[in-house]
Amino acid sequence: MPRYEVEQYETHVQTCRVTADSEAEAIAKVLNDNDLTRVGPPEYLETNMDLGLSAAENQELVKELGKLRVYTHYDTIPSIRSVIEIKEPSV
């Protein structure tokens, strides 16, 4: 049976500390990755269902998923970034 590697979009939160004169400046520093300290590891929040593979570019996969009763959006296969078959080395 083949093996696959599937990448799935997830939402994480990362706490950052900055020195700034205002909330707006603090946000700008974080968005520009400027003079900040990351506090702790990123924390997993949820699977991101707003991003996914293009359904139009993967119509056969969408049909196969439908047969398996797997939910898809109108234009995406939600949360999936990629799927590739792993080629096992020959022995």
N, C-alpha and C positions, 0 to 999 in steps of 0.2 A: 504494500500500500504506500503511495507517495506521501511525502512530508512537505508541509508548506510553512512559510514564514509570513505572518500577517502583521502589518503595522496598523495600529489603531490610534486615532486621535484622542487625547485626554486633556482635561483642564486641570492645571495645577496652580497653586498660589505660592508666591515667594515673598517673604517679608524682607523689606529693605529699610535701612536707616540712612537718612541724609541730614545735613545741616543746611537750612535755608531760611530766608526771611519771610516766606509765606507758604501756604498750602500749594498754591500754583507753582511756585519755584521748586518745591519739593517734588511735585509730580513731574515737572519738566526734567529734573535731574534723574529721576528714575526712568522715564521714557527715553532719555538720551544716554542712559547708562553712564552717568557722569558723577563721579565723586560719591559713590554709595557703598554701603556695607551690606552684604546679604546676611540675613540672620537665620541660621538653621537651614535644613534641607527643604526643597520644595514639598508642599503638601498636596497629595492627590485630592481632587474634589469630585470629579465625575467623568464619565465617558462623554466626549464632545460629539453630539449628534448633529451639530450644525455644519460640520465638514464631512467630506467623503469622496469616494471615487465617482467619477462622472458616469451616470447611468447610460447616457447616450453613447459613450465610448466603450461601454462594456455590456452591450445588450444581451449577449449570450449568457453572461454571468448573471444578469438580472433575471433572465428566464429560469435558469437553474435554481437561483435563490427562491423564486416564486414557487417552484415545485416542492421546495423544502419548507414552504410557509414562513420564509424569512422576510420581515418588513423592510421595505425600501421607500425612500422619498421619491418625489416626482422626478428629480434630476440627479439624485445621488444615491450611492450605497452608503448609508450613514455611518459615520465614525471610522470607516476603513480608508487608510491612506494607500496601502499597496498589499498585494498578495503575490508571492512568487513560490514556485515549486523549488524545493531544495534538492539539488543534484547530489546524491550520495556518491562518494568516491568509489571507483571500481576496485574490487579486491582481487 
